[in-house]
Structure formats: structure tokens, C-alpha cells
């Protein structure tokens, strides 16, 4: 069964799920509501918490309004934990330092380091590239 046929999953949600690789009910069962929600969010879409509850309702085969409040709170806690695991520790940069390598006339690139000269630029009728 495709995700578009699941309870609570409308055309927009089904499209988001397809675009993140969740195409069947089995795919959704395998990852769960929280991870499916995070996949959609990480893909750049802007889902509301209603999608999280709709996904859980689809898994439970109930209307998303009928997902019990204790389960909703548990889903939010799982979402917070999973989201925090994606962030770098406080005070640490997201990525490593950036270095710049220059090639050609600057003498700092791979050619200069290897002792090789760059080949001369081709003449294309007056436009020279160096």
C-alpha cells in the first residue's frame, strides 16, 4: 500500500514522503513517525506537528485527532531527543576550518607543490584564460 492510501495522509504529505524515499506503508512502519517527520524536515520542507500526529495516526490506523495525549507527549519527547542528536555540541563549530587553495600564477596550488608548471592557456581568438 502506498503512503498516499494511508489514513491521514493527504496529497501534499504523500508527495513529501515520496520525495524522502518513503513510498509504502512498510517504509513508514520501518522508520516510524518521528524519523519520517525528521526526514521530511531535513529535506527542507516545513511540516507542522500535525504531520507527526498524522503519521502516528496512520501507523495506528486512527484519525490523527484520536492519537492519545500521552502518546503525543511521547512523540514530542522522541522528536526533541532525535533533533538534539543532529546538532553539534554547544560551542563547537558545525564544520571544520575552511582552507583555500590557489592554482596557477599564485604558486600555492597542487601544481606548484608538485613542482609542475601549469600548461599554457589556449588562445580562443583573443580571450585568454590564465
Buried (B, 14 or more C-beta within 10 A) or exposed (E): EBBBEBEBBEEEBBEBBBBBEBBBBEBBEEBBBBBBBBBBBEEEBEBEEEBBBBBBBBBBEBEBEEBEEEBBEEBBEBBEEBBEEEEEEEEEEEEEEEEEEEEEEEEEBEBBEEEEEEEEEEEEEEEEEE
